[in-house]
Every structure is written in C-alpha cells, then in structure tokens.
Amino acid sequence: MTKPYRISYLYFTTAVMVSLYAVWNGQVQTLNVGDTYFVVPPKDFGVFALALFGCIGLTYLVIEKQIKSILKLTQFFFFTTPFVYFMSS
C-alpha cells in the first residue's frame, strides 16, 4: 500500500509548475476583475503564483504538524490519566 501524498506537497509542486510555466511561456497574462482588465508581465505573474500557492501549502503544512502534535499530547494525556488516578487512590 502506498503512502498518500500530503496536500501541502501538492500545493508546493503546483506553485513551482505554474510559476515556471508563466515565466517560460513569456505571454502577458490578463486578469479580468469586475470588467477591469489587468495586464501582468510573466515574471510578476510567476512570482505571484509562487507566493500564493506557496503560502497555501505552508499553511497546510503547519496545520498538519500542529494537529499531529496536539493528537500526540492528547493521546499521552488519555493514556496516563488512569495510571495517575489508580496510583493516587
């Protein structure tokens, strides 16, 4: 059975792929926001995509690490509580 990929790694991979594509493609990116068109150079769009997907991936990674540490602490608490209770009575 293969180990599933973490979501944060997929975001990091997507960030690198999108930013490299934007820089190597060389075409100007146009963004339409509320009937207003923004023309963005490829390098700026690549940096923006890298920062956006990188921040999302980093957030997922930090949340995964925090949840894992909290679960270990909770498991330790529930494991040791009966021993403390029975040893004190």
N, C-alpha and C positions, 0 to 999 in steps of 0.2 A: 504494500500500500504506500503510495507516495504522499509525502507531506505537502499539504496545501500551501500555496503562496500567501504571504501576508499582503493585505490590501495596501499597506504603505509602500511596499516594494513595487507594486504595480503602478502606483502614482509616481514614484521616482523614475521608473522606466518610461512612463508616458511623458513626463516632463522633459527628459533628455531627448526622446524621439521627436516630440513636437518642436522643441527649440532648434534641434539640428535641421529638421525639415524646413522650418521657417528661414533659417539663415542660408541653407544651401539652395533653396528654391529661388530666392532672390526677387520674388514678385512682391509688390507692395500690397499689404493687407488692408482691406477696407472693412470697417466695422459700422454697422447701422444701429444706432441707439436713438429711438424715438424720432425717426425721419431725419436724423442728423448723421451724416456720413463722416467718419474719422478715417483718415489715411495714415497708416502706421508703417514706418520703414521695417524691413525684415529683421534687422538686428534688434531693434527695440521690441518688436513683437516676440522674438525668440527669448529675450531676457524676461519679458513679462510672463510668457507661458512657463518658463523655467521657474520663476519665482512663485507663480500661482500654484502650479501643481506640486512644487517642492514644499510650499507651506502646508498644503493639504496633506501631503504624505507625511511630513514631520509631525503634524497634529495627530494623525492616526497612529504613528509610531509611539509618540509619548503617551497617548491614551492606552494603547495596548500594554506598554510597560507598567503604567500606573495600576491598571486593573490586575495585572499578574501579581504585582507586589501586594496589593490590597487583598487579593484572594489568598495568597500565602499567609499573610498575617491573620486573616480571619480563620483559616484552616488551623493554624497553630493555636489560636485562642480557643476554638471549639474542641481541639484535641486535648489541651492541657486543663481545661476547666473541670472535668470530672476528677482528675487526679488531685487538683488543689482542693476540691470540695471534700473528697473522701479522706484525704490526709489531714484535713483540719478538724474533722468531726470525730 
